[in-house]
Amino acid sequence: MKKKKVIIIGGGASGLMAAVSAAENGAEVTVLEHTAAIGKKLLSTGNGRCNFTNSELKDPKKALRHYHSLSDRSLAKKVLDNFGYDDTLKFFRRIGVEPKFRSYAYDDSRYVYPMSDQASSVLRALKLQADMNNVRFITSCNIYNVTHINTSPSTSLFVVNAENAAYRSDALIICTGGNAAPKTGSDGSGFNFPCAFGHTMWGFLPSLCGLKCHGSFFKAIKGVRHDCRIKLCMSSSGNEEFEEKNRLQRHMEGPADNFGFIGDNKLTESYESFGELQFTEYGISGIPVFQVSRYASIALKIGKTVRVIIDMMPDTSEEELKLKLDERRELLADRTMEYFFNGMLNDKLSALVTDMAHLKPQLGIYCLTDEDIDRMCRLIKSFSVNVEDTTGFDNAQCTVGGIDAGEIDPDTMESEIIPDLFFAGELIDVDGDCGGYNLQWAWSTGAIAGKSAACRQKRKIYPEIFENNVME
Ligand SMILES: Cc1cc2nc3c(=O)[nH]c(=O)nc-3n(C[C@H](O)[C@H](O)[C@H](O)COP(=O)(O)OP(=O)(O)OC[C@H]3O[C@@H](n4cnc5c(N)ncnc54)[C@H](O)[C@@H]3O)c2cc1C
């Protein structure tokens, strides 16, 4: 029997998974990648160690709280049901990648890495598996346009016109990623393909990034890493005209603690996160900031005021802290304020709190009033900074927005608009939290799209089945 020809545009995480999946299911696969090498972003994941999934995804009830969408979050649930955490571990073990599990403070889940602690070993295993299944890779391939023709009621022909050649296939999988970290190749150019085929686009905004904050004091505390609880707060109204035009606010979900469809449009005012906060020259970064950055991105875009409240001592209640500071006032009465927090709080943060409480370093600790203690308590437990911007796509790990998730069949990843056209990865309007969730999305969608593109025999009825579609 003639092999089905499948073209994949984009040789990143989802494209590689789709290539292996399609080839293992009997297709003749060609991957077209516009940069000189495949898997560039994959190499930089997890600080070069590749956090490729997360044990939290074992429990479907917990899984969905880590995925978000501006259009339709239910796609994520169905996709993860079809190819989830266990399937991912099984797949990677089969191609030689053994998992290593890591836990971090303030997070019960276990982050999964390759035992080698090298992202390069994940890329190598995928590439080898693709090579062993005769996948053809064409790099430095600049694509001009893609044409779709219905050759019969049940078959398609795609023609991908590139700089030096035209490539034909029976099915096409688009895996071109989002806008985050464009230096790795995912520069947003891939959104042109689904867009020209009539798909609705949402976004695009950076996620899993740092936040630029107002305050000249950041220069003095840059480099400090401190375990904190942060609360992102935003004003309830922004620029109404903008909100209406962009339909962003209508689709913002509340804290994702259930399997609820996001269409219920709850707008919550704050999002919390814990972990090691990094103070930088421009503001704040680190995993707790990444986790709330998508909400900051959206809120800033629609003109809301955004603030982060930092709790520098999350394990101590305000009452306990007050008692402790009272006690220190007596214990350390013969010293100056310079040493009040010594051994309790990071030196640079101590200096900041003392300064913000309008207390001179040379002041004798015995001089502290109850009001001074209250003020320092409040500064430590709820230090407030105004957010001015995100650090943008150059420094982001993920994209908010993409192809409307409601326009994709979750069982096959096939377009609901164009037959035999499939999508996988970050270019779909689903974004995950930091912690292995985005690569899991790439593996799940890639595996499903690859298999469906290779195997699908029976096509469902499309309304405009005999119309030709040309993408420019
Ligand atoms: C620094 C960093 C660290 C990260 N760490 C983690 C982590 O530890 N765990 C985790 O889960 N996620 C992590 N992520 C996110 C994760 O890497 C992405 O979500 C994931 O790679 C998306 O896979 P993808 O296949 O959709 O896109 P990509 O991996 O971005 O691949 C897209 C590919 O398509 C190519 N392409 C784009 N446009 C075109 C075009 N027009 N024509 C041809 N080819 C095109 C690109 O060059 C690229 O090779 C990280 C991201 C960054 C930036």
The ligand as an SDF file (V2000), in Angstrom:
LIG
                    3D

 53 58  0  0  0  0  0  0  0  0999 V2000
   14.3700   29.3450   28.0000 C   0  0  0  0  0  0  0  0  0  0  0  0
   13.1740   28.4180   27.9750 C   0  0  0  0  0  0  0  0  0  0  0  0
   13.0970   27.3860   28.8940 C   0  0  0  0  0  0  0  0  0  0  0  0
   11.9860   26.5350   28.8930 C   0  0  0  0  0  0  0  0  0  0  0  0
   11.9600   25.4990   29.7760 N   0  0  0  0  0  0  0  0  0  0  0  0
   10.9110   24.6470   29.7790 C   0  0  0  0  0  0  0  0  0  0  0  0
   10.9000   23.5110   30.6310 C   0  0  0  0  0  0  0  0  0  0  0  0
   11.8780   23.2080   31.3350 O   0  0  0  0  0  0  0  0  0  0  0  0
    9.7850   22.7380   30.6290 N   0  0  0  0  0  0  0  0  0  0  0  0
    8.7050   22.9920   29.8200 C   0  0  0  0  0  0  0  0  0  0  0  0
    7.7220   22.2580   29.8730 O   0  0  0  0  0  0  0  0  0  0  0  0
    8.7230   24.0240   28.9580 N   0  0  0  0  0  0  0  0  0  0  0  0
    9.7940   24.8360   28.9060 C   0  0  0  0  0  0  0  0  0  0  0  0
    9.8180   25.8800   28.0070 N   0  0  0  0  0  0  0  0  0  0  0  0
    8.7060   26.0100   27.0400 C   0  0  0  0  0  0  0  0  0  0  0  0
    8.8430   24.9580   25.9100 C   0  0  0  0  0  0  0  0  0  0  0  0
   10.1710   24.9500   25.4610 O   0  0  0  0  0  0  0  0  0  0  0  0
    7.9210   25.2510   24.7350 C   0  0  0  0  0  0  0  0  0  0  0  0
    6.5980   25.3880   25.2010 O   0  0  0  0  0  0  0  0  0  0  0  0
    7.9730   24.1340   23.6920 C   0  0  0  0  0  0  0  0  0  0  0  0
    9.2670   24.0290   23.1630 O   0  0  0  0  0  0  0  0  0  0  0  0
    6.9860   24.3850   22.5760 C   0  0  0  0  0  0  0  0  0  0  0  0
    7.1530   23.4010   21.6140 O   0  0  0  0  0  0  0  0  0  0  0  0
    6.7300   23.6960   20.1080 P   0  0  0  0  0  0  0  0  0  0  0  0
    7.1080   22.5140   19.3130 O   0  0  0  0  0  0  0  0  0  0  0  0
    5.3310   24.1370   20.0500 O   0  0  0  0  0  0  0  0  0  0  0  0
    7.5870   24.9520   19.6810 O   0  0  0  0  0  0  0  0  0  0  0  0
    9.1750   25.1150   19.5510 P   0  0  0  0  0  0  0  0  0  0  0  0
    9.8660   24.1360   20.4210 O   0  0  0  0  0  0  0  0  0  0  0  0
    9.4110   26.5460   19.7460 O   0  0  0  0  0  0  0  0  0  0  0  0
    9.4740   24.6870   18.0460 O   0  0  0  0  0  0  0  0  0  0  0  0
    8.9580   25.4080   16.9410 C   0  0  0  0  0  0  0  0  0  0  0  0
    9.8690   25.1360   15.7590 C   0  0  0  0  0  0  0  0  0  0  0  0
    9.2590   25.6350   14.5780 O   0  0  0  0  0  0  0  0  0  0  0  0
   10.2180   26.3850   13.8380 C   0  0  0  0  0  0  0  0  0  0  0  0
    9.4910   27.4030   13.0490 N   0  0  0  0  0  0  0  0  0  0  0  0
    8.8650   28.5110   13.5210 C   0  0  0  0  0  0  0  0  0  0  0  0
    8.3180   29.2020   12.4980 N   0  0  0  0  0  0  0  0  0  0  0  0
    8.6160   28.5230   11.3580 C   0  0  0  0  0  0  0  0  0  0  0  0
    8.3240   28.7540    9.9820 C   0  0  0  0  0  0  0  0  0  0  0  0
    7.6340   29.8200    9.5710 N   0  0  0  0  0  0  0  0  0  0  0  0
    8.7860   27.8540    9.0800 N   0  0  0  0  0  0  0  0  0  0  0  0
    9.4970   26.7600    9.4790 C   0  0  0  0  0  0  0  0  0  0  0  0
    9.8170   26.5080   10.7710 N   0  0  0  0  0  0  0  0  0  0  0  0
    9.3540   27.3640   11.6980 C   0  0  0  0  0  0  0  0  0  0  0  0
   11.1240   26.9870   14.8910 C   0  0  0  0  0  0  0  0  0  0  0  0
   12.3700   27.3650   14.3730 O   0  0  0  0  0  0  0  0  0  0  0  0
   11.2160   25.8470   15.9000 C   0  0  0  0  0  0  0  0  0  0  0  0
   12.2520   24.9540   15.5780 O   0  0  0  0  0  0  0  0  0  0  0  0
   10.9220   26.7330   27.9590 C   0  0  0  0  0  0  0  0  0  0  0  0
   11.0160   27.7730   27.0340 C   0  0  0  0  0  0  0  0  0  0  0  0
   12.1330   28.6060   27.0270 C   0  0  0  0  0  0  0  0  0  0  0  0
   12.2150   29.7130   26.0130 C   0  0  0  0  0  0  0  0  0  0  0  0
  1  2  1  0
  2  3  1  0
  2 52  2  0
  3  4  2  0
  4  5  1  0
  4 50  1  0
  5  6  2  0
  6  7  1  0
  6 13  1  0
  7  8  2  0
  7  9  1  0
  9 10  1  0
 10 11  2  0
 10 12  1  0
 12 13  2  0
 13 14  1  0
 14 15  1  0
 14 50  1  0
 15 16  1  0
 16 17  1  0
 16 18  1  0
 18 19  1  0
 18 20  1  0
 20 21  1  0
 20 22  1  0
 22 23  1  0
 23 24  1  0
 24 25  2  0
 24 26  1  0
 24 27  1  0
 27 28  1  0
 28 29  2  0
 28 30  1  0
 28 31  1  0
 31 32  1  0
 32 33  1  0
 33 34  1  0
 33 48  1  0
 34 35  1  0
 35 36  1  0
 35 46  1  0
 36 37  1  0
 36 45  1  0
 37 38  2  0
 38 39  1  0
 39 40  1  0
 39 45  2  0
 40 41  1  0
 40 42  2  0
 42 43  1  0
 43 44  2  0
 44 45  1  0
 46 47  1  0
 46 48  1  0
 48 49  1  0
 50 51  2  0
 51 52  1  0
 52 53  1  0
M  END
$$$$
